[in-house]
Structures are given as C-alpha cells and as structure tokens.
Amino acid sequence: MAEYKCEKCNMSIGTMTCGTCGNELVHETLTKDDGSTVHVSQCPEGHGKVKSPMCCGQDMSCPI
C-alpha cells in the first residue's frame, strides 16, 4: 500500500482507490521535460492518475 506522509506534521494518507475499477492506486514518479519530477498515484488498469496529495503547503512524500 502506498502511504503518503507530510514531512512537517506527520499526517498520513493510506489507501486510495480508482473510482472506475476499485483497484488501489499505485505510486509513480513522472519526469517532466525540464528534468523535474512529479509524484502521482495512478490506476494500475490505466484509468488515470492524480498528483500526490498536499499537506502544510507542500507535496506529501511516499517512500515507495
């Protein structure tokens, strides 16, 4: 299970699922054209992806 955690306040988010198929979203890191990275959670069946959650004004991290 991908767990996102806030580095500032330690709030965490556990399982997120796809609304289309019900599968648990998996953590991925995308590399943009400029070389920077974006953390996302995506459906393993290809139904889409969402940017990682935010807390305390910053992206939450995922150790996976």
MOPECOR-V228454 format. One record per residue. N is the residue number from 1. RES is the residue in three letters. NEAR is the number of other C-alpha atoms within 8 Angstrom. D_LAST is the distance of its C-alpha to the last C-alpha in whole Angstrom. Layout:
n=<N & N>
res=<RES & RES>
near=<NEAR & NEAR>
d_last=<D_LAST & D_LAST>
//
This chain:
n=<1 & 2 & 3 & 4 & 5 & 6 & 7 & 8 & 9 & 10 & 11 & 12 & 13 & 14 & 15 & 16 & 17 & 18 & 19 & 20 & 21 & 22 & 23 & 24 & 25 & 26 & 27 & 28 & 29 & 30 & 31 & 32 & 33 & 34 & 35 & 36 & 37 & 38 & 39 & 40 & 41 & 42 & 43 & 44 & 45 & 46 & 47 & 48 & 49 & 50 & 51 & 52 & 53 & 54 & 55 & 56 & 57 & 58 & 59 & 60 & 61 & 62 & 63 & 64>
res=<MET & ALA & GLU & TYR & LYS & CYS & GLU & LYS & CYS & ASN & MET & SER & ILE & GLY & THR & MET & THR & CYS & GLY & THR & CYS & GLY & ASN & GLU & LEU & VAL & HIS & GLU & THR & LEU & THR & LYS & ASP & ASP & GLY & SER & THR & VAL & HIS & VAL & SER & GLN & CYS & PRO & GLU & GLY & HIS & GLY & LYS & VAL & LYS & SER & PRO & MET & CYS & CYS & GLY & GLN & ASP & MET & SER & CYS & PRO & ILE>
near=<6 & 11 & 10 & 13 & 11 & 15 & 7 & 5 & 6 & 7 & 7 & 8 & 7 & 8 & 9 & 6 & 9 & 11 & 5 & 5 & 6 & 7 & 9 & 11 & 13 & 10 & 11 & 8 & 8 & 8 & 8 & 8 & 5 & 4 & 6 & 7 & 8 & 10 & 10 & 12 & 12 & 13 & 14 & 9 & 6 & 6 & 9 & 6 & 8 & 7 & 8 & 12 & 7 & 9 & 9 & 7 & 5 & 7 & 9 & 12 & 9 & 9 & 6 & 4>
d_last=<9 & 7 & 8 & 9 & 12 & 15 & 15 & 19 & 20 & 17 & 17 & 14 & 14 & 13 & 13 & 15 & 17 & 19 & 22 & 24 & 23 & 21 & 18 & 14 & 13 & 9 & 7 & 8 & 10 & 13 & 16 & 19 & 23 & 23 & 20 & 18 & 14 & 14 & 11 & 12 & 11 & 13 & 16 & 15 & 19 & 19 & 21 & 19 & 16 & 16 & 15 & 13 & 15 & 17 & 18 & 21 & 21 & 18 & 15 & 12 & 9 & 6 & 4 & 0>
//
